[in-house]
Amino acid sequence: MKRIISLAAALFLLLSITAFANTATFENGGDNRFKSIRLTPEIYNHSNMNLSDLRIRDELGEYVPFFIHNHAETPRDEGYFVEEFAPSFSVEETERRTLIHIKDLRNIRLSSITIDTDSVFQRTVRSPFLNPQELYNLTFNDATHSNTTLQYFGQTPDGEIFTLSIYNGDDRPININGIAVRYYTDELVFEGGGSAYFTLHFSGERSLQAPVYDIARRRSEILRGEIDGLELREIVFAEPIELEPLPERDFTMIFNIAVIAVAILLALLILLKLKKKS
């Protein structure tokens, strides 16, 4: 039994260490009571889709209550909650098609994806979540008519690679100079207190439940006031931990002891009942 308890304690400690393997630090600042940080693509990529694994700790290591605020709830301009970044991508030319393999979109609520190109074209593009779309970049009488953007309205990829397929037919492939992704972001709102800096912990551990804090009950009141926006400074991704296999143990004795104990307990219960009847 002592060995089992020790093993359980070690496993709990290991899970506690690895549950929040990735961290992002940010400094406190501003004069207002409440603060916020806006999540970045790197955090979405390595977190749960529902963000249940996010935790904030202050400089003393204490958990800081927070609530999640997103673009759908804000009384401000919607653009405040839309960000843009340039993800990494690769281009693959196949027969009559150009495939654009985009990385770093996992768990991101997409607003749009724009293809940066200087080619003159009109092509059909296939993409996850969307029906085939007609994109073009044309020039007529010194006037340019261009639409190289796909609209997603919050669709969220869950895979590592997101692929656009451009049908070229017998035409030459177009030049892909870059990809611009606009996405809906979330903010974590919390009370700053006296801590000089904070650390955001996240892991992507799906078994973790989202914390429930009292601050969420005052979200409407808090959002009507001024909030200092803080910036994430440094994101550190922990190296995966390789666990050594546990030594094989013979649980036959433990099983036999458990069976004997149950048998004795049942016998005692039967004897007590017979005694009461007599």
Buried (B, 14 or more C-beta within 10 A) or exposed (E): EEEEEEEEEEEEEEEEEBBBBBBBBBEBBBEBEBBBBBBBBBBBBBBBBEBBBBBBBBBEEEEBBBBBBBBEEEEEEEEEBBBEBEBEBEBEEEEEBBBBBBBBBBBBBBBBBBBEBEBEBEBEBBBBEBEEBEBEBEEEEEEEEEEBBBEBEBBBBEEEEBBBBBEBEEEEBBEBEEBBBBBBBBBBBBBBEEBEBBBBBBBBBEEBEEBEEEBBEEBEEBBEEEBBBBEBEEBEEEEEEEEEEEEEEEEEEEEEEEEEEEEEEEEEEEEEEEEEEE
